[in-house]
């Protein structure tokens, strides 16, 4: 189940999103529009949803949330962008990574409270 929205996920939605991988939820976030698409099997699926909704490729970054450890990762194949000086699947630019992590905590605030 993929849920794409601009508001924080409810506890029930987080429970639904976690059914795909258990304690891990994959996310793609539009850092400019502040929209999160979560719960896809592969990051590119959420990326595609956001692109169809008008997001720009340069604003989309992928990662995930581990519900057991509360760790946020910024690891996704969609993050490999040599044209944006990101040559790794990890978000390398500190400002982009910080924004990604802050937005992840916003969208999953029910979990981080």
Steps between C-alpha positions, in 0.01 A plus 500: 500500500635840403372814670597839359411816690605841634390437858649274769405133490258379765581204724263287292670607175845420645371156595372450142828624348706262713328193355730501194832448683407460866695756698629696197311750285646630173440869432548751221462864595460807284712742701361807323127420512527310831316189380584147612422180313556197722446126504609400150688180426762701306586869532446563129131416544451789745724718284272432203188595701655831602622579148147439367372745763734771370812459714838577346765227491760721668273539806437127558717302741456149633567317823303345779407461863583205724214468749701282738805724538340832396792545258447704186709408199552692180588203284337441163600434142296805396754715689780421253521828307838598362343814348419614857840387634344205680691197377379264770173341600539696827404868510843662519419873521462581872226761448288270284549212741406717799183617325414141403541383861298793641215435256508128579456583869214734407316238293554232766454728801243264654778243514769737634288652780 
